[in-house]
Amino acid sequence: SSPKPMHTLRRLSCVSRHVSSLRRFSTCVSARFRTLSNLQPAGLAQLGRFFSSKPKVEEKCNVTGGSGDEGVPNTHFRLSRIEHPLKLPKVWKNPTQNHIWEEEEIEKLMKSLPTHTPVTMSDKIMHFLVKKVLYNGFNWITGFNKENPSRRSCEWRLIILESVAGCPGMVAAGMRHFRSLRTLQRDYGWIHTLLEEAENERMHLIVCMKTFDVGIGTRIAVMLGQYVVVSFLAITYIINPKSLHRFVGYLEETASQTYFDLVKITNTPGTYLNRDWGDLKAPAVAKNYWRMKDDAMWVDVLKNLFADETNHRDVNHTFAGMKNDDPNPFVEKHLKDAYKAWQLESKDRTNSK
C-alpha cells in the first residue's frame, strides 16, 4: 500500500478519539445541568450568592492581632470554626510561666527605685557604659524628651529597648548550658531563670509590636543591633560572667526608670502621652500574659512592664555578686509563680463551667 492512504487512516483515527472525548465531556456537562435543574429556587439563589460574593472576613484575632482584608481571611486558627487536628484547646497560653503581678505589688515597687553603687573597677566600667554612654546616646538618637516625650519617640524606644533586652538572658543561659555539658557539672538552677528572663523580654517586644506600627527602618535597626549586642554579650560572658550580669542590672535600672516615667507622664493631663495613650486599651496578648482585667488599659500594661524590669534588675545584680557554682536563690520563686498560675487557671476553668 502507498504511504498516502496510511497517513489518511492515522488522521481519521485521531479525529475519532477527539470525537469520543467530546462526547464524554458533553455527557458530564449534561449531568451537571440536570442536577442544577433539580435544585429548588432557594438552593439556586444560595449557590449564586456563593459564587458571586467574596469570602466573609473573620473578625480581628484578639490573640495575634491578625485580620483579613480585600476578602482574604487571615484569622488565627483559635478563633476560626475549624477544629485543630490535634484537638488542642483554642486558648493561647505561654508555656514559660511568668510572675503574675498584683496591683499592690506594683504600687509598692513604684514607691522607690533602688540603684546599685559600683564598687569594683568592672562595676564602674559597666556603670559608665550604661548610664552615661548608652542611656544618654539612646535618648539623643530617639529624640526622647524625659519631661514630655512624644508618642512616636516612645514607640521607637520601646521596640529597640525590648529587642535588646531579650538578648542577655538567652546568651547567658546558652553559655551556662554549654559550660555544664563541657565540664560535666550541674548548673545549679541558673539556666531556667535566665531563659525565663529572655522569654519575658521577648513577650514585652511582642506586646509592643501588637500595639505600635513597626516600620522598615526600625526592623533594620533591630537586625543590625542584634549582631552587635549579641557579640558584645557573648565575649563579655566568656571573659567575666559577673560583669555581664552587672551590665544587665544597670540596664534594667534604666529600663525601670523609663517605664516609671512613662506611667507617670501618661497619667499627667496635658502631656503628649496622656493625649495619645490615655484612652488606649491593652492588647489581648498582654491581658492574657499578665492575666489582666478585660477593661485593662495601656497604662496598666506599662505598670506590668515596669514590674518585670525591676525583677530583672534585682536578679542580675544578685547573680553579679554570686559565684558561678552557687545555687540559684530564685528557684523557689519560680515554683510559687507556677503554683499561682495553676490556681488561677483552675479557677478560670471552674468559672467557665
C-alpha positions as CSV (number, residue, x, y, z in Angstrom):
1,S,0.0,0.0,0.0
2,S,1.1,3.6,-0.6
3,P,2.1,5.9,2.2
4,K,-0.7,8.4,1.5
5,P,-3.7,6.0,2.4
6,M,-1.8,5.1,5.7
7,H,-1.4,8.8,6.6
8,T,-5.2,9.3,6.0
9,L,-6.1,6.4,8.2
10,R,-4.0,7.8,11.1
11,R,-5.7,11.2,10.8
12,L,-9.2,9.5,10.8
13,S,-8.2,7.6,14.0
14,C,-7.1,10.8,15.7
15,V,-10.3,12.5,14.8
16,S,-12.3,9.6,16.2
17,R,-10.5,9.8,19.6
18,H,-11.3,13.6,19.8
19,V,-14.9,12.9,19.0
20,S,-15.1,10.3,21.8
21,S,-13.6,12.8,24.2
22,L,-16.1,15.5,23.3
23,R,-19.0,13.0,23.8
24,R,-17.8,12.2,27.3
25,F,-17.4,15.9,28.1
26,S,-20.9,16.6,26.8
27,T,-22.4,13.7,28.9
28,C,-20.7,15.1,32.0
29,V,-22.0,18.7,31.4
30,S,-25.5,17.4,30.7
31,A,-25.4,15.5,34.1
32,R,-24.4,18.7,35.9
33,F,-27.1,20.7,34.3
34,R,-29.7,18.1,35.2
35,T,-28.5,18.3,38.8
36,L,-28.8,22.1,38.8
37,S,-32.3,21.9,37.2
38,N,-33.5,19.7,40.1
39,L,-32.4,22.4,42.7
40,Q,-35.1,24.4,44.4
41,P,-35.1,28.2,43.8
42,A,-33.7,28.8,47.3
43,G,-30.9,26.4,46.6
44,L,-30.1,28.2,43.3
45,A,-30.1,31.5,44.9
46,Q,-27.8,30.3,47.6
47,L,-25.4,28.8,45.0
48,G,-25.4,32.1,43.1
49,R,-24.5,34.1,46.2
50,F,-21.7,31.7,46.9
51,F,-20.1,32.2,43.6
52,S,-20.8,36.0,43.3
53,S,-19.8,37.1,46.8
54,K,-16.4,37.5,48.4
55,P,-15.4,35.2,51.3
56,K,-16.6,36.5,54.7
57,V,-13.7,38.1,56.6
58,E,-13.3,36.8,60.1
59,E,-13.1,39.3,63.0
60,K,-9.8,40.6,64.1
61,C,-7.9,38.0,66.1
62,N,-7.6,39.1,69.8
63,V,-4.5,36.9,70.2
64,T,-2.3,37.7,67.3
65,G,-3.9,40.9,66.1
66,G,-4.2,39.4,62.6
67,S,-7.2,40.3,60.4
68,G,-8.2,39.9,56.8
69,D,-8.5,42.4,54.0
70,E,-9.7,42.5,50.4
71,G,-11.9,39.5,51.1
72,V,-9.0,37.2,52.1
73,P,-9.4,35.6,55.6
74,N,-6.4,35.9,57.9
75,T,-7.8,34.8,61.2
76,H,-5.9,32.8,63.8
77,F,-7.0,29.2,63.9
78,R,-8.0,29.6,67.6
79,L,-10.8,31.9,66.5
80,S,-11.8,30.0,63.4
81,R,-14.5,27.4,63.2
82,I,-12.1,24.8,62.1
83,E,-11.1,22.3,64.8
84,H,-7.4,21.8,65.4
85,P,-6.2,18.4,64.1
86,L,-4.6,17.6,67.4
87,K,-7.7,18.6,69.4
88,L,-5.9,21.4,71.1
89,P,-8.0,24.0,73.0
90,K,-8.4,27.3,71.4
91,V,-6.8,29.2,74.3
92,W,-3.4,30.8,74.0
93,K,-1.0,30.2,76.9
94,N,2.7,30.9,77.1
95,P,4.5,27.7,78.2
96,T,7.0,29.7,80.2
97,Q,5.3,30.9,83.4
98,N,5.9,34.5,84.3
99,H,5.1,36.2,87.6
100,I,1.5,37.5,87.8
101,W,1.7,40.9,89.4
102,E,-0.9,42.1,91.9
103,E,-1.8,45.8,91.9
104,E,-0.5,46.1,95.5
105,E,2.9,44.7,94.4
106,I,3.3,47.1,91.6
107,E,2.3,50.1,93.7
108,K,4.9,49.1,96.3
109,L,7.6,48.8,93.7
110,M,6.8,52.2,92.3
111,K,7.4,53.9,95.7
112,S,11.2,53.5,95.3
113,L,13.7,52.8,92.6
114,P,16.8,51.4,94.2
115,T,20.1,51.6,92.3
116,H,23.4,49.7,92.8
117,T,26.5,51.7,93.6
118,P,29.5,50.4,91.6
119,V,32.3,49.0,93.8
120,T,34.8,47.2,91.6
121,M,36.6,48.5,88.6
122,S,34.4,46.2,86.4
123,D,31.3,47.7,88.1
124,K,32.4,51.2,87.4
125,I,33.1,50.5,83.7
126,M,29.7,48.9,83.2
127,H,28.0,51.7,85.1
128,F,29.6,54.3,83.0
129,L,28.9,52.4,79.8
130,V,25.2,52.1,80.6
131,K,24.3,55.2,82.4
132,K,26.5,57.7,80.5
133,V,27.1,56.3,77.1
134,L,24.2,54.1,76.2
135,Y,21.4,55.9,78.1
136,N,22.3,59.4,77.0
137,G,23.2,58.3,73.5
138,F,19.9,56.5,73.1
139,N,18.0,59.5,74.3
140,W,19.7,61.6,71.7
141,I,19.2,59.2,68.8
142,T,15.5,58.6,69.6
143,G,14.8,62.3,70.3
144,F,13.4,61.2,73.7
145,N,12.4,64.2,75.9
146,K,12.2,62.9,79.5
147,E,9.9,65.7,80.6
148,N,7.2,65.3,77.8
149,P,8.2,62.7,75.2
150,S,6.2,62.3,72.0
151,R,4.3,59.1,71.3
152,R,6.5,58.2,68.3
153,S,9.8,58.6,70.2
154,C,8.4,56.3,72.9
155,E,7.2,53.7,70.4
156,W,10.6,53.5,68.7
157,R,12.4,53.5,72.0
158,L,10.4,50.6,73.5
159,I,10.7,48.4,70.3
160,I,14.5,48.9,70.3
161,L,14.8,48.6,74.1
162,E,12.9,45.3,74.3
163,S,14.6,43.8,71.2
164,V,18.0,44.3,73.0
165,A,16.8,43.3,76.5
166,G,15.8,39.9,75.2
167,C,19.4,39.0,74.3
168,P,21.4,38.8,77.6
169,G,19.3,36.1,79.2
170,M,19.5,33.9,76.2
171,V,23.2,34.4,75.7
172,A,24.0,33.7,79.4
173,A,21.7,30.7,79.5
174,G,23.4,29.3,76.4
175,M,26.8,29.9,77.8
176,R,26.0,28.2,81.1
177,H,24.3,25.3,79.2
178,F,27.4,24.6,77.1
179,R,29.6,25.0,80.2
180,S,27.5,22.4,82.1
181,L,27.9,20.0,79.1
182,R,31.6,20.7,78.7
183,T,32.5,20.3,82.3
184,L,30.0,17.5,83.1
185,Q,28.7,19.5,86.0
186,R,25.4,20.8,87.2
187,D,24.2,24.4,86.6
188,Y,22.5,24.8,90.0
189,G,19.4,26.2,88.6
190,W,20.6,29.4,86.8
191,I,19.6,28.4,83.3
192,H,15.9,28.4,83.9
193,T,15.9,31.9,85.5
194,L,17.9,33.2,82.6
195,L,15.7,31.6,80.0
196,E,12.6,33.0,81.8
197,E,14.1,36.4,81.6
198,A,14.8,36.1,77.9
199,E,11.3,34.9,77.2
200,N,9.7,37.6,79.4
201,E,11.6,40.3,77.5
202,R,10.6,38.7,74.2
203,M,6.9,38.9,75.3
204,H,7.5,42.6,76.1
205,L,8.5,43.1,72.5
206,I,5.5,41.1,71.2
207,V,3.2,43.3,73.3
208,C,4.7,46.4,71.9
209,M,4.5,45.1,68.3
210,K,0.8,44.4,68.8
211,T,0.3,48.0,69.9
212,F,2.6,50.0,67.7
213,D,3.4,50.1,64.0
214,V,6.9,48.9,63.2
215,G,8.4,50.4,60.1
216,I,11.2,49.1,57.8
217,G,13.7,51.4,59.4
218,T,13.1,50.1,62.9
219,R,13.3,46.5,61.6
220,I,16.7,47.2,60.0
221,A,17.9,48.9,63.2
222,V,16.8,45.8,65.3
223,M,18.6,43.4,63.0
224,L,21.8,45.3,62.8
225,G,21.7,46.0,66.6
226,Q,21.3,42.4,67.4
227,Y,24.6,41.4,65.7
228,V,26.5,44.0,67.7
229,V,24.8,43.3,71.0
230,V,25.0,39.5,70.9
231,S,28.7,39.6,70.0
232,F,29.4,42.0,72.9
233,L,27.4,40.0,75.4
234,A,29.0,36.7,74.4
235,I,32.6,38.0,74.6
236,T,31.8,39.7,77.9
237,Y,30.3,36.5,79.4
238,I,33.3,34.4,78.3
239,I,35.8,36.8,79.9
240,N,33.8,37.7,83.1
241,P,30.2,36.5,83.6
242,K,29.8,38.8,86.7
243,S,30.5,41.8,84.5
244,L,27.7,40.9,82.1
245,H,25.2,40.4,85.0
246,R,26.2,43.8,86.4
247,F,25.8,45.3,83.0
248,V,22.3,43.9,82.7
249,G,21.5,45.0,86.2
250,Y,22.4,48.6,85.3
251,L,20.5,48.3,82.0
252,E,17.4,47.2,83.9
253,E,17.7,50.1,86.2
254,T,17.4,52.5,83.3
255,A,14.5,50.4,81.9
256,S,12.7,50.6,85.2
257,Q,13.2,54.3,85.3
258,T,11.9,54.6,81.8
259,Y,8.7,52.7,82.4
260,F,8.2,54.5,85.7
261,D,8.4,57.8,83.9
262,L,6.1,56.7,81.1
263,V,3.4,55.6,83.6
264,K,3.7,59.0,85.4
265,I,3.6,61.0,82.2
266,T,0.7,59.0,80.7
267,N,-1.4,59.8,83.8
268,T,-0.5,63.5,83.6
269,P,-3.1,65.6,81.8
270,G,-1.8,67.9,79.1
271,T,1.1,65.7,78.0
272,Y,1.5,64.1,74.6
273,L,1.3,60.6,76.1
274,N,-1.8,61.4,78.0
275,R,-3.4,62.6,74.8
276,D,-2.3,59.6,72.7
277,W,-2.2,56.8,75.3
278,G,-4.7,57.9,77.9
279,D,-7.6,56.0,76.3
280,L,-5.5,53.3,74.6
281,K,-6.7,49.8,75.6
282,A,-4.4,47.0,76.4
283,P,-3.8,44.4,73.6
284,A,-5.3,41.0,74.2
285,V,-1.9,39.3,74.3
286,A,-0.9,41.5,77.3
287,K,-4.2,40.7,79.1
288,N,-3.6,37.0,78.6
289,Y,0.1,37.1,79.5
290,W,-0.3,39.0,82.8
291,R,-3.9,37.9,83.4
292,M,-5.2,41.4,83.4
293,K,-8.8,42.5,83.6
294,D,-10.9,42.8,80.5
295,D,-11.0,46.6,80.7
296,A,-7.3,47.0,81.2
297,M,-5.7,50.0,79.6
298,W,-2.2,50.5,78.0
299,V,-1.0,52.3,81.2
300,D,-1.7,49.1,83.1
301,V,0.5,47.3,80.7
302,L,3.2,49.9,81.3
303,K,3.0,49.1,85.0
304,N,3.4,45.4,84.4
305,L,6.4,46.1,82.1
306,F,7.9,48.2,84.9
307,A,7.4,45.5,87.5
308,D,9.1,42.9,85.2
309,E,12.1,45.1,84.7
310,T,12.5,45.7,88.4
311,N,12.6,41.9,88.9
312,H,15.3,41.5,86.2
313,R,17.2,44.3,87.8
314,D,17.3,42.5,91.2
315,V,18.0,39.1,89.7
316,N,21.0,40.3,87.7
317,H,22.5,42.3,90.5
318,T,22.2,39.3,92.7
319,F,23.8,37.0,90.1
320,A,26.7,39.5,89.8
321,G,27.5,39.1,93.4
322,M,27.5,35.3,93.4
323,K,29.9,32.6,92.4
324,N,29.2,30.6,89.2
325,D,28.5,27.4,91.1
326,D,26.3,28.9,93.8
327,P,22.7,27.6,93.9
328,N,20.1,29.8,92.2
329,P,18.1,31.6,95.0
330,F,15.2,32.2,92.7
331,V,14.1,28.6,92.1
332,E,11.5,28.7,94.8
333,K,10.1,31.9,93.4
334,H,9.6,30.2,90.0
335,L,7.7,27.3,91.7
336,K,5.5,29.8,93.6
337,D,4.7,31.6,90.3
338,A,3.8,28.3,88.6
339,Y,1.6,27.3,91.5
340,K,-0.2,30.6,91.5
341,A,-0.7,30.4,87.7
342,W,-2.2,26.9,88.1
343,Q,-4.6,28.1,90.8
344,L,-5.8,31.0,88.6
345,E,-6.1,28.6,85.6
346,S,-8.1,26.2,87.7
347,K,-10.3,29.0,88.9
348,D,-11.0,30.2,85.4
349,R,-12.0,26.7,84.2
350,T,-14.3,26.4,87.2
351,N,-16.0,29.7,86.5
352,S,-16.4,28.9,82.8
353,K,-18.4,25.8,83.5
